[in-house]
């Protein structure tokens, strides 16, 4: 446990020093402040437009940070040759990978919290403080990011950052259209297409299940059983992907 905490804290410190992180956070702050202008140029329900633009910015930049940092964690250790030192010590490779994962998730939690505080300040100026649905949406976002980071780390265990980024984005895109794949397959007259769509639907991640944007935008609550189901789905899928990542990383030859 002490080794795991040491690896997590070290990863946290390294990620916090990354210049890309500060650049993305800076642009996120600019976009969030720019959401105030949406209230003056938008038509219809202006408050919803502001909430949609602002929370969408938090989600977008959270995903960007997860991608940029997630696909490079293992590669940086290989590039600096530090992985050889770690591999020679009595530290299980699984503990090393999980420690890296937890450290990155701590960074993402801090960044999302900072952006959420900015969001609170902006909405307080125009429409009052958001209620429980906003914080539920934040929790759902962290579940989404935790699953995305798990996929990033899985791909980074056996490929370069460029390839890992491509695969991670592909999984993210497919995961956001999983429901459409199911609908398309069921409307097809081909039994092969129907069965294939069902297999893809149940195997591939469904990020729409973890997307809580509508909660923040429409300020509507989420049923406890639905929230629990999403929580179990997100955590369960994340554990499964990280277990596969640990298995692949444990068999990796660093020579």
Secondary structure, 3 states (H helix, E strand, C coil): CHHHHHHHHHHHHHHHCCHHHHHHHHHHHHHHHHHHHHHHHCCCCHHHHHHHHHHHHHHHHHHHHHHHHHCCHHHHHHHCCHHHHHHCCCCCHHHHHHHHHHHHHHHHHHHHHHHHHHHHHHHHHHCCCCCHHHHHHHHHHHHHHHHHHHHHHHHHCCCCHHHHHHHHHHHHHHHHCHHHHHHHHHHCCCHHHHHHHHHHHHHCCCHHHHCCHHHHHHCCCCCHHHHHHHHHHHHHHHHHHHHHHHHHHHCCCCC
